[in-house]
């Protein structure tokens, strides 16, 4: 008799005393090692071809890694989810043609080299001169920028142009400040405004894929 899930020798069967049955059971167990629990500081350091494909779970970071023997390293699996998010519930205006910070968020990027998605949601954009510039930054590095033909306020709220966007970023492990910024566009000038409220906030988030 064998156990129903893994086919191990059943303890209720006298055959369990057989060296062959015990050997077969140990072979099955060795071939189904399960996930290795450790921390980022106590990872296995001597894994080789026999552990190829086996996974570890770091209890201090919550990250899951797979041992890739061909590459000789652990490869991170799965995303970590939202690293950080922030919001603004009041309008903001500017006449500056240089970028001005609307919201910002510091996040700690985990190891593994997987990409981040940096996103923002702006419910409505207005400009009395017609054009507003927006951008997503990591520190002083501009990740992306775009122009929004802002309404002068004559449109109904549901017709206001929005300023939402997303961009992929691949920074190395470390702490970074991400921000959403905006400006009045040179050559158009005027006053640009991003509208927000408690029920329709301006949002910024960083998602580890």
Residue, then its C-alpha position, 0 to 999 in steps of 0.5 A: x500500500x502507498x499513500x494517496x498523494x505522494x505514493x509513499x510506503x504506507x506505515x500500516x503496510x508491513x512492506x514499509x520495513x522493506x529496504x526497497x520500499x523505504x528507498x523508493x519513499x525517500x526518492x519520492x521525498x527527495x524529488x518533492x522538496x517543496x519551497x525552502x524557507x529562509x531570509x535574504x541573509x540566510x539563502x542557500x549558498x551551495x546549491x547546484x544542478x540537483x537543486x535546479x528549479x527549486x524555490x526559496x521564500x525569504x520571510x523578511x522580504x516576502x520575495x520568492x526566488x527560483x534557483x537557475x543553475x544554468x545562470x548560477x543564481x536565484x531569479x525572482x518570481x512574481x511581483x511584489x505589488x504596490x510599493x507605495x502610493x499617494x494622493x492629493x484631494x485639492x486643486x493645484x495651479x501654476x503659471x511656471x513653465x518649469x515643472x512643479x511637483x504635484x505629488x511625490x512618493x518614496x519607495x524601496x525597490x527590492x532586488x531581482x531586476x524586475x520592472x516597476x510600473x509608475x502610474x498616475x491618475x489626474x481627474x481633470x486638467x484646465x489651462x486658460x491658455x489651452x496646453x498643460x505639460x505633465x511628467x513622471x519623474x524618478x528623482x531628477x530623471x524624467x521618465x516620460x512627459x506628455x501634453x494635455x489640451x486643457x479645458x478653460x473651464x467651460x466644459x462640464x466636469x465629465x468632459x474635462x480632459x484627464x492627465x492619466x498615464x503609466x510608464x515602465x521603469x527598471x531601477x536597481x535595488x534602492x530607495x527612490x523618490x517618484x513624482x508627478x509634476x506639471x507646468x504651463x507650456x512655453x509659448x502658451x503660458x497662462x495658468x494651468x490647473x489640475x483638479x482634485x477632490x476627496x472623491x476624485x483625487x490625483x493619485x500616484x503609485x509605484x507597482x513592482x511587477 
